[in-house]
Each structure stands twice: as structure tokens, then as C-alpha cells.
Amino acid sequence: MAAPVRLGRKRPLPVCPNPLFVRWLTEWRDEATSRGRRTRFVFQKALRSLQRYPLPLRSGKEAKILQHFGDGLCRMLDERLQQHRASGGDHTPVSPSGEKSSAPEGPAAEAQDPSLPVSAQPRSRGSGGYWPARHSGARAVLLLLYQEHLNPSGCSFLTKEELLQRCAQKAPRVAPANVRPWPALRSLLNRNLVLRAHQPARYSLTLEGLELAQKLAESEGLSSLNAGTGPEEPAREEPEVPGAASAKLGASEGGVQQPPLELGPGEYRVLLCVDVSETTGAGHRPGLLRELQRLHVSHTVRKLHVGDFVWVAQETRPRDPARPSELVLDHIVERKRLDDLCSSIIDGRFHEQKFRLKRCGLGRRVYLVEEHGSVHNLSLPESTLLQAVTNTQVIDGFFVKRTADIKESAAYLALLTRGLQRLYQVQSVREVFARQLMQVRGVSGEKAAALVDRYSTPASLLAAYDACATPKEQEMLLSNIKCGRLQRNLGPALSRTLSQLYCSCGPLT
């Protein structure tokens, strides 16, 4: 009896992101096997590790983050890659012989994306010389994601429904019945120009996609980014971020230009902003807020588009108590548990989040890596995670802080918060004058407080000395000031010392 025929759509096989490296490793393994060398086991392990890695590698040096890739093997790949380029080989990856590819060749390629010419159809991942046709679905998707990336109040990503809706609004020619933007989006995913993450899916631009979208926007003019998306708004330049404070967090993007916000001494407080994703979800995330409250850290929970923790200078006496003005301080923290770090490396969020952090405008970026369970139960080997963390610190310039658990992470955030509060705390002249007086031997805190109660600034004390008729009167000016609970006199000795300090033009004797 014949087996029943199963009907349904075939799921395309995943495209190999590194076909050249796979082909060369396969050749070296087969050659070592034919000669009976034990290096065949080394090549086999490296090949298996490479086939599990979902991201493209640009050089053999980048492959060192993978398991079973040592310095010698990475050097062999770089030398073979240089020979391949010197011989005139195509820089775009070509599927190795004997392997199936999800991108069809020849006339069948027209079925993948009717909005693109046959010569522009992808053969594998990697953008290569790809340039989407004008009024095509792929071009519209790239420009829409680029527009969302440039929007300061945006999320740098769009959902499937938002993409389809904005594609329909962007231009009447880009209609689902004509060029089908959704197949075009799948084409961009295969070319590694668009990144898909989270559930439900969120779509954002990769580094290659951002470069291509920027070139497309320059070729069409900046006004093309606002075409068909509703009422046209005047183009706005992105505000530059000053060293200590940046633009207002959560400011409304209206057409009226707001004056620059300035907060003087005593007009603001330093507040820690926690991303809402750090307070919900599985695991011990709700425990973070409890630890911050236990440590008496002033914080608030809100949606952050970049990073997990930022600090703001919030106005203490606002005109509108419901919406106080804020300035973002020059510090940002991205927190990663080890299991989340593994998943972010696998699905591509690791590089995308670091790219957004480097472009956010804040200079002091901290990458907080938190231990979670045993490293042997993770989906990636410990050496790969260690290499990724090292690259984040050495290559990307982040400050990497490793903590043992959520309590240590909360303690580190509390330490940063108190440090920033001390850094941005502006002392008054009265406080500085009191600290200056306490540097004199014999002047305690009570005596300094009594002196600043009588003379609140150095200028007022110098004016009192100038009003004295004789030097003897200057020496005894402060001797009768009452100090402490017992209201004892300051005394002639300290009064003489202070008069010499503030009235002598030459060195003290």
C-alpha cells in the first residue's frame, strides 16, 4: 500500500551564513581524512561549531569567539580568504558545492520577490551590491525602518502590522497586490539587512541595512523619509548631547521648538530610571526593585528605548508637578544575565544593542554581566561568552562589570547612584566657607558653624576686618563669638590665627 501523500507548504532550509568557511573546513577535513591525519577531528569539531553559529563572520579572526577555533585555525581561514579575494573571487558568500540553498537560481528566482530585478535577487545572506528598485516594497521597508531609527522618540523597531500599515500609507504604488512588501521583507531578512527579534516579532535594521538605508535616503533626499506617512513635519536635526546632561527624557516632539533647559544649584535631584522590562518577566527580575528599595535608592520605572538603567536630573520645583522637566546624565547601563547573553548572541540582539548604545550619545556606557546558575547549562560554551564580554570591553569601549547575583547588581546600581548624586551636588558658598574654616587647626564643626552664622561668606568676613581701625582690633574681632551648646567664646588664640590667615599679605609666621 502506497504511503499517503502529505500536502502542505515546504519550509525552506535555512541559508548558511558562512558558506565559504564551511566549504574550506570541509575540504581540510576530507583532505586530513584521506591522509589519515588526526587533525580531521579538529576540523570536524570546528565545522560542527560553525554550523551552529547563526551570524555571518567577516574574517577568520572573528571566528575565535566560537568553540574549537584556535589561533592557528583562524590564521588559516584568513590566509585562505586573502587568496580567495586575490584570485578575483566574489566577496559575497557562495553556497558550497553539494549543499542546498534556499535561494533558487535562474528564472525561479523571480518568485522570491517580484519587486526586484533578477540580477538583484539574493543568493545568500550579505548585502553585496544590492540596490532595491525605486517604488519597491524592499525600498519602502528600508526607508520606514530608517525613519523609525532616526526618530528620537521612536523605538528603533516596527512590528509586522505597523510595517504593512505604513507601507500602504507611504506610497499608493506600494500596494500589497502589486509588489507585496511582506515577501520583500523576507528577502531583506535573508540578506541580513533587517533583524527580527522578540515575540511578537520586532523588525529593525542591522549595521549593513542601516548603511544601505542611509544611502537610499541620501539618493532620494531627506524629504523622502516623510513622504506619505501622514502630515509632513519639518525636518529636525538631532540634538547634540552635552557632557554632563543631554536632552529632556520623554520630551514631546512637537513642531514648536522648546528653549534649552537649564537647572541651577538646588533645583534638581538625581534619579535612577529603570526600564520596565527589568521589573517584569520570569526569573528574579521583580526582586531588583525590592533590593533598590531596601538600599533606599531613589528610582522610577518607565519605558527606555536604549539601555536598562539611566540617570536623570529631575526638576524639584516644576511648573507642572505632573510632568517635571528632566535632563539625562552621561551614564547608561545595559544589564545581561548569562542566559540572556547567550540568547542575545544567538538571535543577533547582542551586536544590535551594542550598536544602539554606542549611538545613543551618552559617553559612559556600562555593560553589567550578572551570573545566573551554572555555566555548563547554557546554550553556548563559557569560552564564547568570555570572548564576547572581552570584545565588548576592549573593542567596543564599554566598561564591563561582572556581578554574582541580583543583590550585587542592585548594590552596584546603588553605588553608582550615590556617586552621581555626590558628583552633581552643587555646594553653596556657605558650605564651602565652613569646610575652609575647618582646615584650620582648632576649628571644629561647631565653631565653624558659629562663624558662618555671623559671617556667611569670606567677603563679609573680609569686610568686617577692613572696618577695624587697628590690627589689634582685627585680632580680637572673632574672640567673643559663642560656640557650641555651652556657648563658650571662640577665644583670642583662634581669633588671632584667623586674622593672620585672612589679613596677612605675606607668608604666615
Secondary structure, DSSP 8 states (H G I E B T S, - for coil): -------S--------S-HHHHHHHHHHHHHHHHTT-THHHHHHHHHHHHHH--S--SSTGGGGGSTT--HHHHHHHHHHHHHHHHTT--SS----TT---SS--GGGGGGT-TTS-GGGS-SSSS-TT----TT-HHHHHHHHHHHHHH-TTS-S-EEHHHHHHHHHHH-TTS-TTTT-HHHHHHHHHHTTSEEEETTTTEEEE-HHHHHHHHHHHHHH-GGGGGTTSSS-----------SSB-S-TT----SS--------TTSEEEEEEEEGGGTSSSTTTHHHHHHHHHTT--EEEE--SS-SEEEEEEESS-SSTTS--EEEEEEEEEEEEHHHHHHHHHHTHHHHHHHHHHTSS-SEEEEEEE--S-GGGSSS-HHHHHHHHHHHHHTS--EEEEESSHHHHHHHHHHHHHHHHHHT----HHHHHHHHHTTSTT--HHHHHHHHHH--SHHHHHHHHHT-SSHHHHHTTTTT-EETTTTEE--HHHHHHHHHHHH-SS---
